[in-house]
Every structure is written in C-alpha cells, then in structure tokens.
Amino acid sequence: MERIINVFDRIAYFSMTGMVLIVVASVLGRIVFDITGGGLNLVLPGSIELVSYALLIMVFSSLPRAVVNGLVSVDLLLAKLPRVVRQILERLWDLLLATFTTVIGTLFFHKMMIMFERGDVSQDLGIPLFIIYGILTLCCACITATCIWLAFSSQRQENPDY
C-alpha cells in the first residue's frame, strides 16, 4: 500500500510544482507586458484554469498520505479514553472515511462517464474534463483503500501525544 501512496505523493508534488511554475510564469509574463506597454504579451492563456485543476488534483492526491500521517482531530476527549477505546474509534473513523470517499469516488466516476460521453472540455484550454474526473476518481479509490488498510492493519501506529 505504501508504494501506491508514494505514487500519489509524486502526483501531488508534480501538481504543486506545476502550480508554482505556472503562477511564476504568469506573473513574469504580466510584468513584461506592463514594462513593454502591452507590446510584448507573454501572459499564459488559461493559467487560472490550469492552476485550478492542479490545485484540485494536488489536494486529492495528497489525502492518502494525510490519512496515514493522521488528519486533524480534537484530542481532548480521546486523550482521556482507554487505549482500546481509542483504537476502536480510530478504526471506526477509518471505515467511515472509507465509506465517504467511496461515495464521492462513485459520484466522480459517474460524472467522468457523463463528461466522456458528452465530450465536455474546459472553457479556456479545451482540456477534456473526463480526465480531471478520472484522476479524482483514482484519488478517491486510493483514499478508500488506504482507510481500509489502516482500519484492518495490525501495525497501526499509536499517536505519541496520548
């Protein structure tokens, strides 16, 4: 499972790097445009669209690692509970999150099929939208698999803060 999560880590890193490069290129293009008084237009068309999709993919592809490392939780109550109860609640949380991401992934899959059948593309660059929804569907499948793996893993790490 760790190998699959590492693949999604790389997708998140690639998306983040792409976002940074697109934003830097866009800002530099606008500076050149302003300096030349509009004579030289190096502004990237569709940069907002690309950054939006890269952000969406980055968030979803980084969630499997976030699930493994621990999502944000309020530990005021958990710290007072016995270890066995905490473990049961954490495993229950993993199963609930797996159910939620399965539902979201199924919705993304159906949307992907609709986008594929209709041939929908993005507004500025004409990116086929079924690709974006397909990537999100795969991310949700990985999040679900990670949650199930953690819920039934006998080597689950205990939070050192307890």
N, C-alpha and C positions, 0 to 999 in steps of 0.2 A: 504494500500500500504506500509505503514511503516513496518508492520510485515514481508512482503516479502523482503523488503530491508534489514531488520535485519538478515534474513536467509542468504542472500548473503554476508552480513558483516561477519557472522560467517564462511562462506566458505573461504572468503579472509583471515581471521585471522588464520584459520586452515592451509591454504596453506602457509602462511608466516611462521608460526611456524614449519611446516614440512620442509620448505626450510632451516630454520636456523638449525634445528636438523640434517638434512642430511649433511649440509656443515660442522658442528662441528664434527659429527661422521666421516666424510671423512677425515678431517684434522687430527683428533686424530689417525685415522687408518694409515694414511701416516707417522705420527710421530713415531708410534710404529713400523711400517715397517722399517723405517730408523734406529731407535735405535737398533733393533734386527738384522740389516744387512740383511733383507729380510727373516729372519727365521720365523717370525710371520706375516702373511698377514691378517690384519683386514680391508683392504680397501673395501668399499661397492661397489659391482658391479652395474653399471647402475646409479650411484649417479648423474652424469651430466644429464642424461635423466630425472630422477625424479625431479631434481631442475628445469629443463627447463619447464616441464609440470606444475609444481607447480607455477612457475612464471607466465606462461600464464593464468592459472586459477585464480591466485590472482589478476592480472591486470583486467581481465574482470569482476570478481565478485565484485571488489571494485568500478567499474564505476557507478552503480546505486546510491551509496552514494555520489560519486563525483558530479553527476548530480544534486542531491538535494542540496548539500552544495555549488554548484557553481563551474563550470570549470574555468580554467584560461581564462581571457578575457582582452582585452585592453580597458580601460575605459576612455581614453582621449576624445573620441568623445561622448560616452554615457553620461558622466557627464554633458555635455553642452546641451543635449536634454531635452525637457519637459518630465515629469514623464509618461504621457500617451504614448508617442512615445517609451520610454524605455521599458515599459511593453509590448507593441505590438512587439517590436523587440525581447525581451526575449522569448515571446511565439512563435514567428516565428522560432527562433533558436531551441526551444524545438521540434517543429514539424519537422524541417529539420533534427535534430539529430535522432528523432524517425524514420524518413524515411531511413536515412543512416543505422541505426542499424537493421532495418527490412531487408534491402537488405543484409547486412553482415550476419545476422542470417539465412536468407534463403540460402545463399551460404554455411554456415556451416552445415545447415540441409541436403542439397543435398550431401555434402562431407561425412557427417556422414552415410547417407544411402549407398553411394558407398563403404565406408570402412566396413560397416556391411556386405554387400553382398559379398565383396571380402575376408573378414576375415583378413584384414590387421592388423598387430601388430607392436609395436615399435621394434627397432633393437636390443637393449640390453636385455630388460626385458620381451619382448613379451606382453606388455600391449595392449589390443585391442584398436585401435585408434578411433573406433566409440564412445567409452566412452568419450574420450577427446573432440571430436567434439560435442557430445551430451551436455556436460557441457557448452561448449562455446555457443551452440545454446540457451540453457536456460538462460545464462547470457545476451545474446543479447535480448531475449524476455523480460527480466526484465528491461533492459535499455530502451527499446522501451516503455514498459508500464509506467515506471517512467517518461519519457519525455512527454508522452500523459497526464498523471496525472498532471504534473506540468503546461503543456500548458493550461489545462482547469480548473485548481484549482483556486478557488476564494480567497484562503488564502495564496497565494504565498507571500513569504517574500521579502520585498524590501531590496536591498543592502544598508547597512548603509553608505557606502562611497560616495553616491551621495548627 
